[in-house]
C-alpha cells in the first residue's frame, strides 16, 4: 500500500472518528437517565460508538502509524510531526475513555457515566484535534527540524 493510500485511509478514519465523537457529544450529555431504556436512543448510541467512533479510531491510528513508519526517515526529523503525534495520542486516549463511558452507559443500567467528565473529555479531544490540525497546517514546507 502506498503512502498516499495510507494517508487517505488515515483521513477517512479521522473523519469517522470525529463524527462519532460529535454525535455522542450531542446525544449523551443531553439525555436524561429515564431516556436510557428508549430503544431508539440505544440504537443511535450503539451505531455512533460501534459504527463510527471505534472503527474510525482504529483505522486512523493504524493508517497513521503505518504511513509514519513508511516514511520514518523524513517524518521523524520534522518538528511539527512530534507535536501532532503527541496531540493525536492524547486525543485517542481521551476517545477511548469516552467509548468506555458509553459502553458502561449502554450495558450497566445502574451506572451513569459522569456527565461533567464526559463533556470535559469531549472538549479535550476537540481541542487536541485542533492542536493536531494546527501542527499540520502551520508546518513550514521545505524546512526540516
Backbone as JSON, one array per atom type, in Angstrom:
{
  "sequence": "XXXXXXXXXXXXXXXXXXXXXXXXXXXXXXXXXXXXXXXXXXXXXXXXXXXXXXXXXXXXXXXXXXXXXXXXXXXXXXXXXXXXXXXXXXXXXXXXXXXXXXXXXXXXXXXXXXXXXXXXXXXXXXXXXXXXXXXXXXXXXXXXX",
  "N": [[0.85, -1.18, 0.0], [0.55, 2.19, -0.82], [1.99, 5.38, 0.23], [0.26, 7.55, -0.19], [-2.24, 6.3, -0.32], [-2.41, 5.26, 2.27], [-2.45, 7.67, 3.72], [-4.87, 8.71, 2.83], [-6.66, 6.79, 3.85], [-6.13, 7.25, 6.55], [-7.13, 9.87, 6.87], [-9.87, 9.44, 6.26], [-10.5, 7.73, 8.37], [-10.08, 9.48, 10.54], [-12.1, 11.35, 10.04], [-14.43, 9.73, 10.39], [-14.06, 8.99, 13.06], [-14.14, 11.49, 14.4], [-16.74, 12.22, 13.69], [-18.25, 10.31, 15.06], [-17.57, 11.05, 17.69], [-18.6, 13.67, 17.83], [-21.31, 13.13, 17.44], [-21.87, 11.46, 19.7], [-21.25, 13.32, 21.63], [-23.31, 15.1, 21.32], [-25.56, 13.56, 21.89], [-25.29, 11.99, 24.34], [-24.62, 13.71, 26.72], [-26.93, 15.27, 26.88], [-29.03, 13.56, 27.28], [-31.53, 12.24, 29.45], [-31.61, 10.36, 32.54], [-33.88, 8.67, 32.56], [-34.33, 8.28, 29.89], [-32.67, 6.31, 29.05], [-33.53, 3.68, 28.57], [-34.92, 3.88, 26.25], [-35.54, 2.53, 23.12], [-34.79, 3.61, 20.59], [-32.88, 5.59, 21.2], [-30.87, 3.99, 22.29], [-30.13, 2.5, 20.03], [-29.15, 4.52, 18.36], [-26.95, 5.43, 19.88], [-25.43, 3.07, 20.0], [-24.85, 2.69, 17.27], [-23.36, 4.99, 16.73], [-21.18, 4.6, 18.42], [-20.15, 1.93, 17.85], [-20.19, 1.93, 15.1], [-19.07, 4.28, 14.09], [-17.22, 5.78, 15.88], [-15.33, 3.92, 17.25], [-14.43, 2.13, 15.06], [-13.48, 4.14, 13.29], [-11.48, 5.34, 14.84], [-9.73, 3.17, 15.08], [-8.98, 2.73, 12.37], [-7.86, 5.25, 11.78], [-5.65, 5.42, 13.57], [-4.19, 3.09, 12.9], [-3.65, 3.42, 10.09], [-2.34, 5.88, 10.24], [-0.05, 5.31, 11.82], [1.12, 3.36, 10.17], [1.67, 4.86, 7.84], [3.45, 6.69, 8.92], [5.56, 5.01, 9.68], [6.3, 4.14, 7.17], [7.52, 6.33, 6.04], [9.48, 7.07, 7.92], [12.1, 8.01, 8.04], [12.09, 10.62, 7.03], [9.87, 11.88, 8.27], [10.38, 11.68, 11.02], [12.2, 13.64, 11.54], [10.91, 16.02, 11.38], [9.73, 18.74, 13.14], [7.07, 19.56, 13.62], [5.71, 17.19, 13.38], [6.17, 15.79, 15.73], [4.7, 17.24, 17.65], [2.14, 16.87, 16.54], [1.83, 14.07, 16.73], [1.89, 13.71, 19.52], [-0.41, 15.18, 20.31], [-2.35, 13.72, 18.91], [-2.16, 11.16, 20.07], [-2.94, 11.69, 22.73], [-5.55, 12.55, 22.21], [-6.63, 10.18, 21.2], [-6.49, 8.55, 23.49], [-8.25, 9.93, 25.21], [-10.56, 9.61, 23.71], [-10.96, 6.85, 23.85], [-11.59, 6.71, 26.53], [-14.06, 8.07, 26.52], [-15.45, 6.25, 24.92], [-15.41, 4.02, 26.65], [-17.01, 4.99, 28.79], [-19.38, 5.23, 27.4], [-19.96, 2.57, 26.73], [-20.34, 1.58, 29.31], [-22.61, 3.09, 29.92], [-24.4, 1.96, 28.12], [-24.6, -0.8, 28.85], [-24.67, -1.27, 31.63], [-27.14, -0.77, 33.68], [-27.49, 0.49, 36.21], [-25.35, 2.16, 36.52], [-24.21, 5.41, 35.85], [-22.6, 7.38, 33.47], [-20.19, 9.88, 34.3], [-21.33, 13.04, 33.73], [-20.04, 15.56, 33.68], [-17.32, 14.86, 33.44], [-17.47, 13.48, 31.06], [-18.21, 15.5, 29.24], [-15.94, 17.12, 29.58], [-13.93, 15.39, 28.62], [-14.75, 15.17, 25.96], [-14.45, 17.82, 25.08], [-11.71, 18.03, 25.47], [-10.73, 16.2, 23.56], [-11.63, 17.5, 21.25], [-10.15, 19.93, 21.37], [-7.55, 18.91, 21.28], [-7.59, 17.72, 18.78], [-7.85, 20.03, 17.23], [-5.38, 21.19, 17.87], [-3.66, 19.29, 16.75], [-4.36, 19.6, 14.06], [-3.51, 22.25, 13.74], [-0.72, 21.92, 14.02], [-0.19, 20.49, 11.7], [-1.03, 22.24, 9.64], [0.46, 24.54, 10.11], [3.04, 23.94, 9.6], [6.27, 24.47, 8.19], [6.99, 24.42, 4.88], [9.59, 22.57, 3.34], [11.43, 23.01, 5.31], [13.37, 21.31, 7.57], [13.2, 19.92, 10.78]],
  "CA": [[0.0, 0.0, 0.0], [1.37, 3.38, -0.95], [1.89, 6.43, 1.24], [-0.94, 8.34, -0.46], [-3.39, 5.48, 0.07], [-2.45, 5.23, 3.74], [-2.88, 8.98, 4.22], [-6.32, 8.83, 2.56], [-7.33, 5.98, 4.87], [-5.97, 7.95, 7.81], [-8.08, 10.99, 6.91], [-11.22, 8.89, 6.37], [-10.64, 7.26, 9.75], [-10.22, 10.64, 11.42], [-13.45, 11.9, 9.83], [-15.41, 8.85, 11.04], [-13.8, 9.08, 14.49], [-14.68, 12.76, 14.89], [-18.2, 12.2, 13.54], [-18.76, 9.56, 16.2], [-17.42, 11.85, 18.91], [-19.56, 14.78, 17.8], [-22.63, 12.54, 17.66], [-22.01, 11.09, 21.11], [-21.23, 14.55, 22.41], [-24.64, 15.71, 21.24], [-26.61, 12.68, 22.4], [-25.15, 11.51, 25.71], [-24.76, 14.66, 27.83], [-28.26, 15.87, 26.95], [-30.06, 12.57, 27.58], [-31.9, 12.1, 30.85], [-31.49, 8.95, 32.96], [-35.06, 7.87, 32.2], [-34.29, 8.02, 28.45], [-31.7, 5.25, 28.78], [-34.19, 2.46, 28.09], [-35.61, 4.12, 24.98], [-34.83, 1.71, 22.12], [-34.2, 4.41, 19.51], [-31.67, 6.21, 21.72], [-29.85, 2.94, 22.41], [-29.67, 2.17, 18.67], [-28.34, 5.64, 17.89], [-25.68, 5.42, 20.61], [-24.65, 1.91, 19.55], [-24.33, 2.92, 15.91], [-22.31, 6.0, 16.8], [-20.0, 4.04, 19.08], [-19.6, 0.76, 17.16], [-20.17, 2.13, 13.66], [-18.27, 5.45, 13.72], [-16.11, 6.17, 16.75], [-14.28, 2.91, 17.43], [-13.76, 1.77, 13.8], [-12.74, 5.29, 12.78], [-10.27, 5.47, 15.65], [-8.81, 2.07, 14.71], [-8.44, 2.99, 11.03], [-7.0, 6.44, 11.83], [-4.39, 5.11, 14.25], [-3.45, 2.08, 12.12], [-3.13, 4.02, 8.86], [-1.38, 6.93, 10.6], [1.22, 4.68, 12.24], [1.72, 2.71, 9.0], [2.26, 5.88, 6.95], [4.62, 7.25, 9.61], [6.65, 4.04, 9.58], [6.71, 4.06, 5.78], [8.4, 7.49, 5.79], [10.03, 7.45, 9.21], [13.36, 8.72, 7.87], [11.81, 12.04, 6.81], [8.89, 12.42, 9.22], [10.9, 11.76, 12.39], [13.01, 14.85, 11.69], [10.06, 17.21, 11.31], [9.32, 19.14, 14.49], [5.62, 19.6, 13.73], [5.19, 15.84, 13.5], [6.22, 15.4, 17.14], [3.53, 17.84, 18.28], [0.94, 16.22, 16.02], [1.74, 12.73, 17.3], [1.51, 13.84, 20.93], [-1.82, 15.59, 20.39], [-3.19, 12.63, 18.41], [-2.19, 10.08, 21.06], [-3.79, 12.14, 23.84], [-6.94, 12.54, 21.74], [-7.05, 8.78, 21.12], [-6.72, 8.08, 24.86], [-9.49, 10.54, 25.7], [-11.67, 8.99, 22.97], [-11.18, 5.54, 24.44], [-12.29, 6.96, 27.79], [-15.44, 8.35, 26.14], [-16.01, 4.97, 24.49], [-15.64, 3.2, 27.84], [-18.18, 5.52, 29.49], [-20.55, 4.93, 26.59], [-20.24, 1.15, 26.91], [-20.94, 1.48, 30.65], [-23.96, 3.66, 29.81], [-25.25, 1.03, 27.37], [-24.74, -2.16, 29.35], [-24.85, -1.37, 33.07], [-28.22, 0.19, 33.9], [-27.41, 1.26, 37.45], [-24.23, 3.09, 36.44], [-24.35, 6.54, 34.94], [-21.29, 8.0, 33.23], [-20.14, 11.24, 34.83], [-21.58, 14.0, 32.65], [-19.0, 16.58, 33.65], [-16.1, 14.27, 32.9], [-17.73, 13.17, 29.66], [-18.08, 16.76, 28.49], [-14.53, 17.55, 29.61], [-13.18, 14.53, 27.71], [-15.11, 15.54, 24.59], [-13.78, 19.1, 24.79], [-10.27, 17.75, 25.37], [-10.49, 15.6, 22.24], [-11.83, 18.55, 20.25], [-9.01, 20.85, 21.42], [-6.35, 18.19, 20.81], [-7.72, 17.59, 17.32], [-7.49, 21.34, 16.67], [-3.93, 21.35, 18.02], [-3.05, 18.44, 15.73], [-4.58, 20.27, 12.78], [-2.63, 23.41, 13.72], [0.65, 21.47, 13.75], [-0.08, 20.09, 10.3], [-1.2, 23.38, 8.75], [1.43, 25.59, 10.37], [4.39, 23.49, 9.29], [6.95, 25.26, 7.17], [7.45, 23.49, 3.84], [11.0, 22.63, 2.96], [12.3, 23.18, 6.47], [13.42, 20.1, 8.38], [13.63, 20.1, 12.17]],
  "C": [[0.89, 1.23, 0.0], [1.1, 4.41, 0.15], [0.6, 7.24, 1.06], [-2.2, 7.59, -0.06], [-3.53, 5.43, 1.58], [-2.9, 6.57, 4.31], [-4.37, 9.2, 3.98], [-7.11, 8.01, 3.57], [-7.27, 6.64, 6.24], [-6.99, 9.09, 7.93], [-9.52, 10.49, 7.0], [-11.49, 8.36, 7.77], [-10.83, 8.4, 10.73], [-11.61, 11.26, 11.27], [-14.51, 11.06, 10.52], [-15.28, 8.93, 12.56], [-14.41, 10.37, 15.06], [-16.2, 12.85, 14.74], [-18.84, 11.43, 14.68], [-18.67, 10.33, 17.49], [-18.41, 13.0, 18.95], [-20.97, 14.25, 18.07], [-22.85, 12.15, 19.11], [-22.02, 12.31, 22.0], [-22.56, 15.29, 22.38], [-25.7, 14.88, 21.93], [-26.47, 12.41, 23.9], [-25.31, 12.58, 26.79], [-26.16, 15.26, 27.96], [-29.34, 14.86, 27.28], [-30.29, 12.47, 29.08], [-31.76, 10.64, 31.25], [-32.69, 8.1, 32.57], [-35.12, 7.57, 30.7], [-33.41, 6.83, 28.1], [-32.33, 4.01, 28.16], [-34.92, 2.67, 26.77], [-34.86, 3.4, 23.87], [-34.17, 2.52, 21.01], [-32.9, 5.08, 19.97], [-30.55, 5.19, 21.84], [-29.28, 2.57, 21.04], [-28.76, 3.27, 18.14], [-26.98, 5.63, 18.56], [-24.82, 4.24, 20.17], [-24.08, 2.12, 18.16], [-23.23, 3.97, 15.9], [-21.03, 5.4, 17.37], [-19.35, 2.94, 18.24], [-19.51, 0.93, 15.65], [-19.3, 3.29, 13.21], [-17.02, 5.59, 14.58], [-15.02, 5.11, 16.81], [-13.65, 2.43, 16.12], [-12.95, 2.92, 13.2], [-11.44, 5.5, 13.52], [-9.26, 4.39, 15.27], [-8.18, 2.31, 13.35], [-7.49, 4.18, 11.05], [-5.65, 6.13, 12.46], [-3.56, 4.13, 13.42], [-2.84, 2.69, 10.86], [-2.12, 5.12, 9.16], [-0.04, 6.36, 11.0], [1.91, 4.02, 11.04], [2.34, 3.74, 8.06], [3.47, 6.54, 7.6], [5.81, 6.3, 9.48], [7.17, 3.9, 8.15], [7.69, 5.18, 5.42], [9.07, 7.98, 7.06], [11.32, 8.25, 9.09], [13.15, 10.22, 7.7], [10.94, 12.6, 7.92], [9.42, 12.54, 10.64], [11.76, 13.0, 12.61], [12.19, 16.13, 11.67], [9.49, 17.53, 12.69], [7.8, 19.14, 14.64], [5.03, 18.22, 13.9], [5.19, 15.36, 14.95], [5.03, 15.98, 17.9], [2.24, 17.19, 17.83], [0.77, 14.84, 16.62], [1.32, 12.78, 18.77], [0.05, 14.21, 21.09], [-2.74, 14.45, 19.95], [-3.27, 11.49, 19.41], [-3.03, 10.46, 22.28], [-5.26, 12.14, 23.44], [-7.46, 11.11, 21.64], [-7.34, 8.22, 22.52], [-8.01, 8.65, 25.43], [-10.71, 9.95, 24.98], [-11.97, 7.6, 23.49], [-11.9, 5.66, 25.78], [-13.77, 7.26, 27.53], [-16.14, 7.07, 25.7], [-16.31, 4.05, 25.66], [-16.88, 3.68, 28.59], [-19.46, 5.22, 28.72], [-20.94, 3.46, 26.71], [-20.87, 0.91, 28.29], [-22.37, 1.99, 30.61], [-24.9, 2.68, 29.12], [-25.57, -0.25, 28.13], [-24.93, -2.3, 30.85], [-25.89, -0.33, 33.49], [-28.06, 1.05, 35.16], [-26.26, 2.26, 37.47], [-24.55, 4.22, 35.47], [-22.97, 7.15, 34.72], [-21.3, 9.43, 33.75], [-20.26, 12.26, 33.71], [-20.5, 15.06, 32.56], [-17.71, 16.06, 33.05], [-16.27, 13.93, 31.43], [-17.6, 14.42, 28.79], [-16.65, 17.24, 28.46], [-13.69, 16.7, 28.66], [-13.49, 14.87, 26.26], [-14.46, 16.86, 24.18], [-12.28, 18.9, 24.65], [-9.93, 17.15, 24.01], [-10.61, 16.66, 21.15], [-10.62, 19.49, 20.22], [-7.72, 20.18, 20.94], [-6.4, 17.96, 19.31], [-7.4, 18.92, 16.64], [-5.99, 21.59, 16.77], [-3.19, 20.51, 16.97], [-3.19, 19.06, 14.35], [-3.68, 21.5, 12.65], [-1.2, 23.0, 13.4], [0.83, 21.09, 12.29], [-0.12, 21.31, 9.37], [-0.12, 24.45, 8.92], [2.86, 25.18, 10.02], [4.98, 24.34, 8.17], [7.5, 24.32, 6.1], [8.93, 23.68, 3.52], [11.95, 22.77, 4.11], [12.23, 21.92, 7.33], [13.91, 20.46, 9.77], [13.1, 21.36, 12.7]]
}
